Each structure stands twice: as C-alpha cells, then as structure tokens.
Amino acid sequence: MFNDDTRKKDVKTPTIVREVWHDGQFISWDDARVHVMSHVLHYGSSVFEGIRCYKTRRGPAIFRLREHMQRFLNSAKIYRMTHPWSLEELSDASVQLVARSQLQQCYIRPIMFRSLDEEHPAFGVNPFPNPMACYIGAWDWGKYLGDEAIEQGVDVCVSSWNRLTPNSMPAMAKAGANYMNSQLIKMEAITNGYAEGIALDDRGYVSEGSGENIFLVHDGKVVTPPLASSILPGITRDSVIEICRALEIPLVESGIQRAALYVADELFFSGTAAEITPIRSVDHIPVGEARRGPVTERIQKVFFEITSGEREAPGAWLTFVGEHKRAAAENNGHNDAQAREVRKAATNASAGESRESIHVTLTD
Ligand SMILES: Cc1ncc(COP(=O)(O)O)c(C=O)c1O
C-alpha cells in the first residue's frame, strides 16, 4: 500500500480499545473488518457518531449519550436504513464498551453502514439489497485541534469550498459521505497553514467548520448560525446554548455574513472532538485581541466543569459508566420498567434535580 509518511507528522497514535461492539457482541479489534466490495466503501453509505467520555470523580461519564444516539438513529432514518437497534441497546452497548475498556476517558465511535452479503452480492447504487452492519469502537483521544488550542486559540481561514446544500446532502444527518466535503475544507486549510477552515453555505452565509459548529461574540451577545445554514445540529452547540441560557448571556441563532467574522470581538468552535476552541484569527485577520476572549473563557470554563462532573448540568448530561453498569447487572431478575428506572438514576447530572434532556431543535 502507498504511504506518504510526510503527511503523518502530526498524527499521534491514540490508545485503542481492543474490543469493538458488533451487533450485540464484543469482538476483538482485529476482527472488526469489512469486505472491500461493501456498498459503503463505494457509495459512502454510512452514518456515525462521535461521543466523548470524561474522567470524573464518580468514574468515567459519557457526555450526552442519549442525544448522540438519538442523532445517530435520526441520521439512519434520513437515509432509510432499516435496522433492529434501539436507543436503549446502543446506549447500553456504549456504556459496556467503556466499562470493559477500563479507560477513564475516551472517544466513542458508533457507525452503521451498508455492508455486503457475500452469498448474494449486490453492487449497484441501489442500497436496499445490502445488509446493515453496526459497530461501536472507542479510543483515547486528546485535544482535536492541538493541546494549546483550548487556551491559545487557532488560526483559521474561510474555505473556498461551500458547505452542502440542504437538498443535495442533508447536513442534518451525520453521514460518512458528508465528510468528503469536510475533507476538502480541512485539506485546503492544512495545506495553507491553518488549523481549520470555515465553510460558507450556498448563499454565502457562515455555516460551520469541517467538524465543528461556530459561535461569534459581539457586544456581549453570542450569535450562531441556524440549522438553515446547512449545519450539523451539534450536541456541543446545544450545550453551549443551554450554558449561555444558564449564565444569562444573550444568544441568538442568526445568519452571519462572512465579513462579520473579521470584526467579531470573539469567535469559537464547538464540537465533541474540538470541545470549545477559541479562534484567534480568520484569514490572517486577528479576532478581537487575537486570543481567547472573556465570554469564550466563561462558557468554556462552565463546559469543562460540567463534563468533569464538578458542576451541575442543566439536564441529564452525564451517564456514569460504573453506576449504569451496576444498574444493568441488578437488572437480572427485575422487570424492564424497574431496570429503566435504575438506569435513569445513573444517567443523570452530577447532582440535584434534572429536567428532561434537551432535544435538538429542528427549526430555526
Ligand atoms: C460537520 C460538523 N459540524 C459540527 C460538529 C459538532 O457536533 P457535535 O457537537 O455534536 O460533536 C461536528 C462534529 O461532530 C461536525 O462533524
């Protein structure tokens, strides 16, 4: 196989969880393989998720597990993927995978795709004859945009590539194929010496980064593009909105002109991998003081306090792996309703009352 080693220079090898969940069972990492003629490899027919599990004093805790799994199921539904896996089953599988890994923190990657039936192979674009497969893997992943990015911020560009148009590829679905567009944005940025690229939507309004949502701060007000700007409905984005609400920081979802990026007081990315990363310049134009601004810092601080379990979340955002696993073990001999109650108690904010989890808004 051809390898261009110069391209690997900034890739750190993560600690990989040696087991992978596959369709109700745990298999070894080495056995988690697909046939090269699988539909997904040729036509991009996959949907996936990215979920972080954080180290807390109560053991590893998965951040907004149910919301991620709901988005996973929504992505599958958009692409007419018929499958037997439920929100409960996928959530339990993720908890078990983390528990078995014995890692205190990690990144969880569920993926569902159209595979190959080797007895009755089908090679056309029509996806329906191909069987569905579902796997969940995990690894320990550090800071996505670099260790210093969280404090220092990153230098980014506006991409010459536009984000997907809503009626070509739905940005609402987290589909593998969407990431060809993300790769164009990311490769252009890296090749030109930037950490990340910001894509505009097909009308020229700010959309999002290749793997992050974007927020702008101006005159103390926080602004973020609406779903109509072809963004992924980010779970971290939703968390930032809820944190702003809790901190009484005014926030609006609104179309953002490219030029507004250059005159913003502060800009930051949000995403599971990137968490909350300040942006210090766009196209070599400094953003504000060219470092993390005070509003970004305030939101970031609260976000990390919540993910580390040190601060009460506005909802049931943390699933404590140890407690959830014990609840599942106690489930043997109980009925489903009782088991659900016990699991609900383990899937809760750090302390106190919690309200129903926030659903991703589908309209602006
Ligand atoms: C294109 C894109 N936008 C936004 C996000 C942020 O979404 P989330 O906060 O749910 O990780 C991601 C990452 O998953 C992404 O890939």
The ligand as a MOL file (V3000), in Angstrom:
LIG
                    3D

  0  0  0     0  0            999 V3000
M  V30 BEGIN CTAB
M  V30 COUNTS 16 16 0 0 0
M  V30 BEGIN ATOM
M  V30 1 C -19.5680 18.9860 10.4220 0
M  V30 2 C -19.7170 19.0230 11.9040 0
M  V30 3 N -20.3300 20.0770 12.4650 0
M  V30 4 C -20.4860 20.1670 13.8010 0
M  V30 5 C -19.9850 19.1930 14.6420 0
M  V30 6 C -20.1850 19.3130 16.1240 0
M  V30 7 O -21.1840 18.4270 16.5460 0
M  V30 8 P -21.1320 17.7950 17.9970 0
M  V30 9 O -21.0500 18.9360 18.9490 0
M  V30 10 O -22.4030 17.0500 18.1300 0
M  V30 11 O -19.9450 16.9300 18.0650 0
M  V30 12 C -19.3230 18.0910 14.1070 0
M  V30 13 C -18.7980 17.0230 14.9580 0
M  V30 14 O -19.4200 16.0530 15.1790 0
M  V30 15 C -19.1870 18.0040 12.7050 0
M  V30 16 O -18.5590 16.9580 12.1500 0
M  V30 END ATOM
M  V30 BEGIN BOND
M  V30 1 1 1 2
M  V30 2 1 2 3
M  V30 3 2 2 15
M  V30 4 2 3 4
M  V30 5 1 4 5
M  V30 6 1 5 6
M  V30 7 2 5 12
M  V30 8 1 6 7
M  V30 9 1 7 8
M  V30 10 2 8 9
M  V30 11 1 8 10
M  V30 12 1 8 11
M  V30 13 1 12 13
M  V30 14 1 12 15
M  V30 15 2 13 14
M  V30 16 1 15 16
M  V30 END BOND
M  V30 END CTAB
M  END
